[in-house]
Amino acid sequence: MRQKLQLKMLVSSAIVSAMLYVLPGAAQAAGRQMERLDRGVVAINTGGDVFISWRALGTDASGMTFNIYRGSTKLNSSPLNVTNFLDTNGTSSSSYTVRPVVGGVEQTAASAGATWGSIFKSIPIQRPAGGTTPDGVAYTYDANDGEPADLDGDGDYELIVKWSPTNAKDNSQSGYTGNTYVDAYKLDGTRMWRINLGKNIRAGAHYTTFLAYDFDGDGKAEVMMKTADGTVDGKGVMIGTGADHRTSAGYILSGPEYLTVFNGLTGAAMATTNYLPARGSVSSWGDSYGNRVDRFLGGVAYLDGARPSAIFSRGYYTRAVIAAWDWRGGKLTSRWVFDSDVAGGAVHGQGSHWLSVADVNGDGKDDIIYGAATVGSDGKMLYSTGLCHGDALHVGKFDPNRSGQQIFMVHEEPNCYGSRGVEMHDAATGKILWSVSGQGNDVGRGVCMDIDPAHLGEECWGSVGALMSASGVKISDSHPNKFNFAVWWDGDLLRESLDSTLIDKWNPDTFSFDRLLSGYTYGASSNNGTKATPVLSADLFGDWREEIVWRNADSSALLVFSTTIPTTHRMPTLMHNSQYRVQVAGQNAAYNQPPHPSFYLGDGMGTVKQEPIFTP
């Protein structure tokens, strides 16, 4: 018998004052609390050479350069001002270290560990056993969305993976589903823990968002997610009771809902409270059968400008409620709750299938971009464009000639968006900067990335309409035929298309994509149907470019791909840009989108000015 977890309800009302907790020795720290990362050195055999890359950190001393060694042999004649190196005499048995140089003096060496034998690293994972639903439907499991976090405080990332049953449902679909599981793995395949969310958390893209982040500043990440009666933590302890709240249609429309903070190292539940926003009346969310009431999103935001808070939400087709939480000093407290029915009716119906986080008004504190509306760091509405719901949302510095940041969004409802089915608006004010007709369609896809050096800034397009420059210049009446994801992969500053298991580079001369990598030839598979997304894409290690994590066909392994293309460009790891990092933290939610940093990263960019950060 599993021991029942004694629920300690820390929140007795919808809004509880946040507790101020200051890190020991950090009272005078400047900037934002970020992860203490190591060099992330990786060596990859390319089939003739060995490519080595490593991190520049946001905390590095000015003017730092690097020496690289194969064994005890120094390979560079003078210190390197880049963060990658191609060893033409290396082999799979070679070992490498990187030594930072400050003021002409070598610092502590960082090891690459074992050299990869190919362009990807295979990490074995443990697929849960399948089962049968109460109505007799059999199901198995596939690895689904993932998240990186330093769970043990050693400066390297671990990977947290959601297991989705093959009978997972969209909210609009009735039927029982299998349980959802969440695992944590070290990069050598060691499973640290498994959390079973239980029968009262329905499986599907819109039900479970998990946040893995160092919320309390102790140097190790915690994991937060919505739980329910029957959730079993990583130590085998049950939360609540084993009661079954499912209806005959498979929906969960009654029973308690919780928010739990799990220890990232052990998976043990450390605190559990009532989930906010509460379910209340099912019909108050737009229907009575259970579709809109269970549309959940989540993210991480620096609402006070220095420490991370957790964001969890409910609803976006109609009513939208967003709750901000702090985990500090062993206490889980509510910072604020925003309800579109109470605090800002203009947000009603303006949500998206993903939320993003950025400091939109330059006050040093993060705001919540909830689709066509933006809620400020204080939990009050900043503005609404009034163009209603949409499926794709991007926030970043897309136009380097314009002050502030921009938001690109595509919209679903022609009777609401009118002639503006695809648009870019000013992140601070909501002012529409340019738009493209949606031609009366539900514009289901859209993306921004710098693909054409002839136009300064990022190019943006949807699944309907023209290819546009960030400044609103129409480049072509037609658009590229890929618009799911993006990745910085090759040696220049342009971004590549990541769609299904393919990486492609845009060729403006031929108005088509050129193939750089076919992941399927190495056994890679994508997730989430036509969304065709990886488990994860982010700057996990090596230089500033991004890694891609796919699952293999039978979900027995994660395949981690890292570029082996040299680059002359250097910048701090993107994971030490807080906007990029928090957008990665929300990448497992619903219709996830690729992360964007707070600065312009593309052809013609200037020198990156590292934001002030401190590491616990």
PLY file of the C-alpha trace (Angstrom):
ply
format ascii 1.0
element vertex 616
property float x
property float y
property float z
element edge 615
property int vertex1
property int vertex2
end_header
0.00 0.00 0.00
1.31 3.38 -0.94
1.33 5.85 1.85
-1.16 8.65 1.32
0.40 12.08 1.22
-0.91 14.43 3.86
-2.09 17.45 1.88
-0.95 20.70 3.32
-3.12 23.40 1.80
-0.91 26.44 1.70
-3.39 28.69 -0.04
-6.66 29.48 1.76
-8.00 32.06 -0.70
-7.59 33.00 -4.33
-4.91 35.56 -3.62
-2.30 35.26 -0.90
0.49 37.74 -0.35
3.83 36.57 -1.71
6.51 35.88 0.86
9.81 37.65 0.35
12.72 35.26 0.56
16.28 36.42 -0.05
19.02 34.02 -1.04
21.82 33.75 1.50
24.59 36.02 0.32
22.52 37.25 -2.64
20.98 40.36 -1.14
23.31 42.59 -3.14
23.26 40.48 -6.30
22.46 42.41 -9.46
20.32 41.21 -12.34
18.30 38.03 -12.71
18.83 34.71 -10.99
19.98 32.17 -13.61
21.40 28.66 -13.61
25.05 28.07 -12.77
26.12 26.20 -15.89
29.44 24.57 -16.64
31.24 24.84 -20.00
29.04 22.18 -21.61
31.97 20.91 -23.68
31.01 18.34 -26.32
33.21 16.51 -28.86
31.58 14.87 -31.89
33.20 12.57 -34.43
32.13 13.75 -37.89
33.52 10.71 -39.74
37.04 12.03 -40.28
37.40 14.97 -37.92
36.27 15.76 -34.40
34.22 18.89 -33.81
34.47 20.39 -30.31
32.28 23.19 -28.99
31.62 24.74 -25.60
29.70 27.46 -23.82
30.58 31.05 -23.32
28.73 31.99 -20.14
26.81 35.11 -19.23
29.06 35.39 -16.18
32.38 35.16 -18.06
35.07 37.78 -17.53
35.44 40.33 -20.29
38.03 39.36 -22.88
38.05 35.67 -21.98
39.58 33.42 -24.64
40.14 29.66 -24.77
42.78 27.00 -25.29
41.85 23.49 -26.38
43.73 20.27 -25.68
43.58 16.76 -27.09
44.92 14.81 -24.15
47.95 16.89 -23.09
48.53 18.37 -26.56
47.50 21.96 -27.08
45.79 22.29 -30.49
45.58 26.06 -31.00
48.62 28.26 -31.62
47.02 31.30 -29.99
44.00 31.63 -27.67
40.65 31.25 -29.42
38.02 33.98 -29.46
35.38 31.53 -30.67
33.68 28.62 -28.90
34.22 25.79 -31.37
37.17 24.01 -32.97
37.63 21.33 -35.65
40.37 18.80 -34.90
41.35 17.26 -38.24
43.47 14.62 -36.47
40.92 13.58 -33.90
39.27 10.17 -33.55
36.42 8.68 -31.53
38.95 7.65 -28.87
40.33 11.19 -28.47
39.64 13.12 -25.28
39.43 16.91 -25.05
39.55 19.67 -22.51
38.89 23.39 -22.86
40.74 25.88 -20.67
39.52 29.48 -20.38
42.22 32.13 -20.55
41.85 35.37 -18.56
44.61 37.96 -18.62
46.92 35.46 -20.28
46.46 32.91 -17.47
44.75 29.55 -18.04
41.84 28.79 -15.75
40.33 25.48 -14.63
39.93 22.97 -17.45
36.55 21.62 -18.54
36.32 18.14 -20.05
34.24 17.08 -23.03
33.78 13.59 -21.63
33.63 10.74 -24.13
33.71 11.76 -27.79
30.45 11.01 -29.57
30.83 8.35 -32.22
28.32 10.06 -34.55
26.38 13.32 -34.91
23.82 12.30 -32.30
23.87 10.92 -28.79
21.43 8.12 -27.94
19.98 8.22 -24.42
18.09 5.08 -23.39
14.71 5.72 -21.74
12.23 3.39 -20.05
8.88 3.14 -21.80
5.96 2.54 -19.39
3.83 -0.56 -19.82
0.65 -0.04 -21.79
-2.81 -0.81 -20.53
-6.52 -1.04 -21.30
-9.17 1.60 -20.59
-12.39 0.79 -18.68
-14.21 0.48 -22.01
-11.70 -2.06 -23.34
-9.41 0.06 -25.52
-5.74 -0.97 -25.42
-2.98 1.64 -25.50
0.81 1.93 -25.39
3.15 4.89 -24.82
5.28 7.30 -26.81
7.80 9.79 -25.45
6.37 13.26 -25.99
7.35 16.81 -25.02
10.43 17.45 -22.90
12.19 20.03 -20.79
15.81 20.62 -19.71
16.77 21.47 -16.15
19.73 21.08 -13.84
18.09 18.84 -11.27
21.21 17.88 -9.30
23.08 21.19 -9.34
26.16 19.98 -11.23
25.98 22.56 -14.01
24.74 20.12 -16.67
21.17 19.65 -17.83
19.03 16.63 -17.21
16.02 15.91 -19.44
12.43 15.64 -18.19
10.09 13.80 -20.56
6.33 13.42 -20.67
5.00 9.99 -21.67
1.79 10.26 -23.68
-0.52 7.27 -24.16
-1.50 6.42 -27.72
-5.15 7.11 -26.81
-4.45 10.71 -25.71
-7.32 13.01 -26.63
-7.93 16.52 -27.78
-10.27 18.23 -25.32
-13.04 18.17 -27.90
-12.89 14.36 -28.07
-14.63 12.08 -25.60
-13.11 8.83 -24.36
-10.89 7.47 -21.62
-7.13 7.90 -21.82
-4.23 6.14 -20.20
-2.33 7.85 -17.40
0.33 10.44 -18.17
3.83 9.84 -16.77
6.70 12.29 -16.33
10.29 10.96 -16.11
13.64 12.58 -15.38
16.84 11.25 -17.01
20.50 12.01 -16.81
22.24 12.20 -20.18
23.70 8.71 -19.64
20.18 7.26 -19.48
19.95 6.94 -15.69
16.32 7.44 -14.70
16.15 9.66 -11.64
12.41 9.34 -10.98
8.98 8.77 -12.48
5.79 10.62 -11.56
2.45 8.97 -12.40
-0.17 11.70 -12.76
-2.95 9.17 -12.26
-6.38 8.54 -13.71
-7.73 12.01 -12.83
-5.36 13.91 -15.14
-6.56 13.37 -18.71
-3.90 12.78 -21.37
-3.53 15.15 -24.31
-1.63 18.19 -25.57
-3.68 20.70 -23.57
-3.90 19.03 -20.15
-0.39 18.88 -18.69
2.26 21.58 -18.59
5.22 20.91 -16.33
7.69 23.59 -15.31
11.25 22.58 -14.44
13.23 25.54 -13.07
15.24 26.61 -10.05
12.45 28.64 -8.47
13.94 29.00 -4.98
17.55 29.70 -5.95
19.12 26.73 -4.19
21.05 25.74 -7.32
18.80 22.78 -8.17
15.64 22.88 -10.27
12.22 21.99 -8.92
9.35 20.62 -11.03
5.83 22.03 -10.78
2.65 20.71 -12.40
-1.07 20.21 -11.97
-1.91 17.02 -10.01
-5.05 15.29 -8.77
-6.35 12.48 -6.57
-4.21 9.44 -7.30
-1.07 11.19 -8.55
1.96 9.23 -7.33
5.20 11.14 -6.80
8.73 10.00 -7.61
9.08 8.28 -4.23
5.87 6.23 -4.62
3.75 8.45 -2.35
0.16 9.14 -3.39
-1.32 12.62 -3.45
-4.94 12.82 -2.25
-7.06 9.68 -2.51
-7.41 6.98 -5.12
-10.96 8.05 -6.00
-11.96 7.93 -9.67
-13.57 11.18 -10.85
-13.84 10.28 -14.54
-17.21 10.50 -16.29
-18.46 7.79 -18.63
-17.17 9.99 -21.48
-13.67 10.03 -19.99
-13.71 13.67 -18.85
-12.75 14.79 -15.32
-15.28 17.48 -14.41
-15.37 17.07 -10.64
-13.06 16.25 -7.77
-10.12 18.17 -6.31
-7.38 19.70 -8.46
-3.93 20.39 -7.05
-0.69 22.16 -7.84
2.36 20.29 -6.61
6.02 21.24 -6.26
8.29 18.22 -6.70
11.90 17.88 -5.64
13.89 17.80 -8.88
16.49 15.40 -7.52
14.13 12.76 -6.09
10.70 13.47 -7.56
9.23 13.70 -4.05
6.25 16.00 -3.56
7.37 18.88 -1.35
4.19 20.98 -1.29
0.68 20.58 -2.66
-2.13 23.14 -2.72
-5.39 23.77 -4.53
-4.89 24.49 -8.22
-5.54 28.02 -9.36
-7.45 28.85 -11.48
-10.13 26.64 -9.93
-12.57 24.73 -12.12
-15.73 26.21 -10.62
-18.71 25.78 -12.92
-17.72 23.87 -16.07
-20.11 25.90 -18.21
-18.50 29.20 -17.17
-15.60 28.38 -19.52
-17.68 28.23 -22.70
-19.28 24.78 -22.87
-20.74 22.23 -20.49
-19.14 19.00 -21.72
-15.52 19.67 -20.73
-13.64 21.07 -23.73
-12.80 24.64 -22.77
-12.62 24.16 -19.00
-9.52 22.00 -19.27
-7.32 24.11 -21.56
-4.17 24.64 -19.52
-0.94 26.55 -20.17
2.13 27.36 -18.10
5.38 29.27 -18.08
8.12 30.90 -16.00
8.41 34.68 -15.56
10.62 37.10 -13.64
7.70 39.14 -12.33
9.83 41.05 -9.81
12.70 41.45 -12.26
15.09 39.25 -10.27
13.57 35.91 -9.20
11.55 33.40 -11.25
7.86 32.76 -10.62
5.63 30.03 -12.02
2.67 30.84 -14.24
-0.28 28.46 -14.63
-3.47 29.25 -16.50
-6.85 27.93 -17.54
-8.97 28.80 -20.57
-8.32 30.81 -23.71
-11.26 30.41 -26.09
-13.50 32.45 -23.81
-12.71 33.14 -20.15
-8.99 33.28 -19.31
-7.54 33.04 -15.81
-3.82 33.25 -15.06
-2.21 32.51 -11.69
1.32 33.46 -10.62
3.09 31.45 -7.92
6.32 31.74 -5.93
8.30 28.83 -4.46
10.75 30.41 -2.05
12.13 29.38 1.30
10.17 26.12 1.27
6.85 27.93 0.88
4.44 27.94 -2.07
2.56 31.23 -2.23
0.20 32.90 -4.68
1.54 36.17 -6.09
-1.57 37.19 -8.02
-4.51 35.86 -10.03
-5.82 37.51 -13.19
-9.39 36.69 -14.28
-10.71 38.06 -17.57
-14.24 37.99 -16.12
-13.19 40.23 -13.25
-10.01 42.13 -13.98
-10.06 42.67 -17.72
-12.99 41.72 -19.95
-11.02 42.74 -23.03
-8.93 39.60 -22.56
-12.03 37.40 -22.98
-11.54 35.19 -26.04
-8.08 36.56 -26.81
-5.96 33.58 -25.74
-3.66 31.37 -27.74
-2.70 27.69 -27.65
0.58 28.77 -26.07
1.60 31.64 -23.82
4.90 33.48 -24.05
6.91 35.57 -21.61
8.95 38.75 -22.20
9.57 42.17 -20.69
7.38 43.97 -23.21
7.56 47.50 -21.78
11.21 47.67 -20.69
10.53 48.06 -16.96
12.82 45.14 -16.11
9.96 42.81 -15.18
8.42 40.06 -17.29
4.92 40.23 -18.71
2.62 37.44 -19.91
1.74 37.43 -23.61
-1.49 35.48 -23.56
-2.16 35.47 -27.27
-3.86 38.64 -28.53
-3.73 40.16 -25.04
-0.85 40.93 -22.70
-1.01 40.88 -18.90
1.59 42.87 -16.99
4.01 41.70 -14.34
1.58 42.96 -11.68
-1.28 40.78 -12.91
-3.18 43.61 -14.60
-4.10 43.84 -18.26
-1.75 45.93 -20.40
-3.69 45.75 -23.66
-5.68 43.59 -26.04
-5.53 43.74 -29.84
-9.07 42.41 -29.99
-8.19 40.05 -32.86
-9.12 36.97 -30.81
-7.81 33.46 -30.45
-4.96 31.90 -32.44
-2.74 28.83 -32.71
0.77 30.29 -33.18
2.52 33.05 -31.26
6.08 34.44 -31.38
7.68 37.12 -29.18
11.13 38.61 -29.69
13.29 41.34 -31.15
12.32 40.74 -34.78
12.98 44.23 -36.19
16.34 45.65 -35.02
15.44 49.09 -36.42
12.42 49.42 -34.15
12.59 50.07 -30.42
11.42 47.36 -28.08
10.16 43.92 -29.03
7.47 42.67 -31.38
4.77 40.02 -31.27
3.79 37.96 -34.32
0.52 36.05 -34.22
-1.86 34.23 -36.52
-5.58 34.13 -35.79
-8.37 31.62 -36.02
-11.69 33.48 -36.24
-12.36 35.53 -39.42
-15.42 37.20 -37.90
-13.10 38.63 -35.23
-9.77 39.26 -36.98
-11.36 40.79 -40.10
-8.60 41.56 -42.57
-5.79 40.83 -40.09
-5.42 37.05 -39.99
-1.61 37.32 -39.82
-0.12 40.30 -38.01
2.75 41.82 -36.06
2.11 44.23 -33.23
4.22 46.30 -30.88
4.91 44.28 -27.73
4.61 47.30 -25.43
1.42 48.89 -26.74
-0.41 46.33 -28.89
-0.35 48.68 -31.88
-0.68 46.70 -35.12
2.50 47.33 -37.14
1.44 45.38 -40.23
-0.95 42.63 -41.18
-1.86 40.17 -43.93
-5.33 38.96 -44.83
-6.30 35.57 -43.47
-8.51 35.14 -46.55
-11.38 34.00 -44.35
-9.46 31.01 -43.01
-8.46 29.63 -39.66
-4.75 30.47 -40.02
-3.34 27.46 -38.25
0.42 28.03 -38.50
2.89 30.89 -38.46
6.57 31.50 -37.73
9.24 34.23 -37.54
12.92 33.57 -38.30
15.69 35.36 -40.17
16.00 33.45 -43.44
16.89 36.18 -45.98
19.94 38.46 -45.49
18.56 40.88 -48.09
16.03 42.13 -45.51
17.27 43.25 -42.09
15.42 41.49 -39.30
13.40 38.32 -39.16
11.03 37.23 -41.90
7.54 36.13 -40.87
4.82 34.16 -42.58
1.72 32.13 -41.89
0.08 29.19 -43.57
-1.98 31.76 -45.47
-0.71 34.81 -47.33
2.58 36.51 -48.12
6.17 36.30 -46.89
6.84 39.50 -44.97
9.90 41.26 -43.60
9.89 42.30 -39.95
9.39 45.91 -41.03
6.26 45.02 -43.01
7.71 44.85 -46.53
6.09 42.19 -48.68
8.88 39.97 -50.00
6.62 37.66 -51.96
2.92 36.98 -52.43
3.64 33.34 -51.64
5.24 31.96 -48.50
7.70 29.14 -47.64
5.99 25.79 -47.27
7.37 25.04 -43.79
6.25 26.91 -40.68
6.33 24.62 -37.66
9.62 25.24 -35.83
13.01 26.93 -36.16
16.60 26.20 -35.10
20.00 27.93 -35.22
22.09 25.17 -36.77
24.70 26.12 -39.38
27.59 28.57 -39.15
25.88 31.85 -40.10
23.41 33.95 -38.12
20.34 32.98 -40.14
17.90 30.50 -38.61
16.92 27.22 -40.21
13.56 25.47 -40.52
12.90 22.58 -38.14
9.90 20.62 -39.35
9.21 16.99 -38.47
12.68 15.36 -38.43
14.13 17.69 -41.08
16.42 20.72 -40.86
16.28 22.88 -43.99
17.93 26.15 -45.01
15.99 28.71 -47.00
17.42 29.62 -50.39
16.04 33.05 -51.40
17.33 32.66 -54.98
15.29 29.53 -55.65
12.52 30.33 -53.15
12.87 26.85 -51.69
14.54 24.94 -48.88
17.83 23.05 -49.10
18.20 19.99 -46.86
20.84 20.11 -44.09
19.80 17.12 -41.98
17.32 14.28 -42.31
16.84 13.00 -38.79
14.69 10.10 -39.91
17.73 8.47 -41.55
19.10 8.05 -38.00
15.80 6.67 -36.67
14.31 9.95 -35.37
10.54 10.46 -35.05
8.54 13.62 -34.37
5.63 14.26 -31.99
2.16 15.76 -31.94
0.75 14.86 -35.34
0.86 17.63 -37.94
2.62 19.90 -35.45
5.55 17.52 -36.04
7.63 18.90 -33.18
10.69 17.40 -31.48
10.77 16.38 -27.84
12.79 19.54 -27.29
14.92 22.13 -29.06
17.18 24.45 -27.06
20.80 25.48 -26.51
21.58 22.53 -24.24
25.39 22.48 -24.46
28.23 23.40 -26.79
28.27 26.87 -28.37
25.27 29.20 -28.75
23.56 27.12 -31.41
20.67 24.83 -30.58
20.40 21.11 -30.01
17.42 19.00 -31.10
16.05 16.09 -29.11
13.89 13.62 -31.02
12.59 10.26 -29.84
13.25 7.12 -31.85
10.40 5.16 -33.45
9.70 2.82 -30.53
10.45 5.42 -27.82
13.25 3.33 -26.37
15.71 6.24 -26.66
16.05 9.98 -27.00
18.30 11.06 -29.88
20.16 14.30 -29.16
21.54 16.04 -32.26
24.12 18.82 -32.12
25.60 20.72 -35.05
29.13 19.95 -36.28
29.38 22.98 -38.58
32.11 25.46 -37.54
31.11 29.07 -36.90
33.11 32.27 -36.49
30.34 33.86 -34.43
30.53 33.92 -30.65
27.97 34.89 -28.03
27.03 33.76 -24.51
24.91 30.64 -24.25
21.32 31.49 -25.11
20.30 29.83 -21.85
21.82 32.79 -20.00
19.38 35.11 -21.77
16.43 34.96 -19.40
13.77 35.49 -22.09
15.08 32.63 -24.21
15.40 30.45 -21.10
11.84 30.97 -19.89
10.47 30.40 -23.38
12.31 27.08 -23.37
10.75 26.33 -19.97
7.28 26.60 -21.51
8.13 24.59 -24.61
6.22 21.50 -23.44
2.88 23.36 -23.28
0.14 22.77 -25.85
1.03 24.13 -29.34
4.58 25.02 -28.34
6.68 27.45 -30.36
10.46 27.92 -30.78
12.15 30.22 -28.25
13.39 33.72 -29.07
15.94 35.77 -27.06
15.32 39.36 -25.98
17.93 40.65 -28.48
17.98 40.49 -32.25
19.84 37.36 -33.35
20.23 37.35 -37.10
22.18 38.64 -40.06
23.44 42.17 -39.43
23.16 41.92 -35.64
25.43 43.91 -33.37
27.44 42.70 -30.40
25.33 40.93 -27.80
25.07 42.93 -24.60
24.75 40.32 -21.86
21.98 41.17 -19.41
23.03 41.32 -15.75
22.59 37.92 -14.12
23.67 36.15 -10.95
23.92 32.43 -10.27
23.19 30.83 -6.88
0 1
1 2
2 3
3 4
4 5
5 6
6 7
7 8
8 9
9 10
10 11
11 12
12 13
13 14
14 15
15 16
16 17
17 18
18 19
19 20
20 21
21 22
22 23
23 24
24 25
25 26
26 27
27 28
28 29
29 30
30 31
31 32
32 33
33 34
34 35
35 36
36 37
37 38
38 39
39 40
40 41
41 42
42 43
43 44
44 45
45 46
46 47
47 48
48 49
49 50
50 51
51 52
52 53
53 54
54 55
55 56
56 57
57 58
58 59
59 60
60 61
61 62
62 63
63 64
64 65
65 66
66 67
67 68
68 69
69 70
70 71
71 72
72 73
73 74
74 75
75 76
76 77
77 78
78 79
79 80
80 81
81 82
82 83
83 84
84 85
85 86
86 87
87 88
88 89
89 90
90 91
91 92
92 93
93 94
94 95
95 96
96 97
97 98
98 99
99 100
100 101
101 102
102 103
103 104
104 105
105 106
106 107
107 108
108 109
109 110
110 111
111 112
112 113
113 114
114 115
115 116
116 117
117 118
118 119
119 120
120 121
121 122
122 123
123 124
124 125
125 126
126 127
127 128
128 129
129 130
130 131
131 132
132 133
133 134
134 135
135 136
136 137
137 138
138 139
139 140
140 141
141 142
142 143
143 144
144 145
145 146
146 147
147 148
148 149
149 150
150 151
151 152
152 153
153 154
154 155
155 156
156 157
157 158
158 159
159 160
160 161
161 162
162 163
163 164
164 165
165 166
166 167
167 168
168 169
169 170
170 171
171 172
172 173
173 174
174 175
175 176
176 177
177 178
178 179
179 180
180 181
181 182
182 183
183 184
184 185
185 186
186 187
187 188
188 189
189 190
190 191
191 192
192 193
193 194
194 195
195 196
196 197
197 198
198 199
199 200
200 201
201 202
202 203
203 204
204 205
205 206
206 207
207 208
208 209
209 210
210 211
211 212
212 213
213 214
214 215
215 216
216 217
217 218
218 219
219 220
220 221
221 222
222 223
223 224
224 225
225 226
226 227
227 228
228 229
229 230
230 231
231 232
232 233
233 234
234 235
235 236
236 237
237 238
238 239
239 240
240 241
241 242
242 243
243 244
244 245
245 246
246 247
247 248
248 249
249 250
250 251
251 252
252 253
253 254
254 255
255 256
256 257
257 258
258 259
259 260
260 261
261 262
262 263
263 264
264 265
265 266
266 267
267 268
268 269
269 270
270 271
271 272
272 273
273 274
274 275
275 276
276 277
277 278
278 279
279 280
280 281
281 282
282 283
283 284
284 285
285 286
286 287
287 288
288 289
289 290
290 291
291 292
292 293
293 294
294 295
295 296
296 297
297 298
298 299
299 300
300 301
301 302
302 303
303 304
304 305
305 306
306 307
307 308
308 309
309 310
310 311
311 312
312 313
313 314
314 315
315 316
316 317
317 318
318 319
319 320
320 321
321 322
322 323
323 324
324 325
325 326
326 327
327 328
328 329
329 330
330 331
331 332
332 333
333 334
334 335
335 336
336 337
337 338
338 339
339 340
340 341
341 342
342 343
343 344
344 345
345 346
346 347
347 348
348 349
349 350
350 351
351 352
352 353
353 354
354 355
355 356
356 357
357 358
358 359
359 360
360 361
361 362
362 363
363 364
364 365
365 366
366 367
367 368
368 369
369 370
370 371
371 372
372 373
373 374
374 375
375 376
376 377
377 378
378 379
379 380
380 381
381 382
382 383
383 384
384 385
385 386
386 387
387 388
388 389
389 390
390 391
391 392
392 393
393 394
394 395
395 396
396 397
397 398
398 399
399 400
400 401
401 402
402 403
403 404
404 405
405 406
406 407
407 408
408 409
409 410
410 411
411 412
412 413
413 414
414 415
415 416
416 417
417 418
418 419
419 420
420 421
421 422
422 423
423 424
424 425
425 426
426 427
427 428
428 429
429 430
430 431
431 432
432 433
433 434
434 435
435 436
436 437
437 438
438 439
439 440
440 441
441 442
442 443
443 444
444 445
445 446
446 447
447 448
448 449
449 450
450 451
451 452
452 453
453 454
454 455
455 456
456 457
457 458
458 459
459 460
460 461
461 462
462 463
463 464
464 465
465 466
466 467
467 468
468 469
469 470
470 471
471 472
472 473
473 474
474 475
475 476
476 477
477 478
478 479
479 480
480 481
481 482
482 483
483 484
484 485
485 486
486 487
487 488
488 489
489 490
490 491
491 492
492 493
493 494
494 495
495 496
496 497
497 498
498 499
499 500
500 501
501 502
502 503
503 504
504 505
505 506
506 507
507 508
508 509
509 510
510 511
511 512
512 513
513 514
514 515
515 516
516 517
517 518
518 519
519 520
520 521
521 522
522 523
523 524
524 525
525 526
526 527
527 528
528 529
529 530
530 531
531 532
532 533
533 534
534 535
535 536
536 537
537 538
538 539
539 540
540 541
541 542
542 543
543 544
544 545
545 546
546 547
547 548
548 549
549 550
550 551
551 552
552 553
553 554
554 555
555 556
556 557
557 558
558 559
559 560
560 561
561 562
562 563
563 564
564 565
565 566
566 567
567 568
568 569
569 570
570 571
571 572
572 573
573 574
574 575
575 576
576 577
577 578
578 579
579 580
580 581
581 582
582 583
583 584
584 585
585 586
586 587
587 588
588 589
589 590
590 591
591 592
592 593
593 594
594 595
595 596
596 597
597 598
598 599
599 600
600 601
601 602
602 603
603 604
604 605
605 606
606 607
607 608
608 609
609 610
610 611
611 612
612 613
613 614
614 615
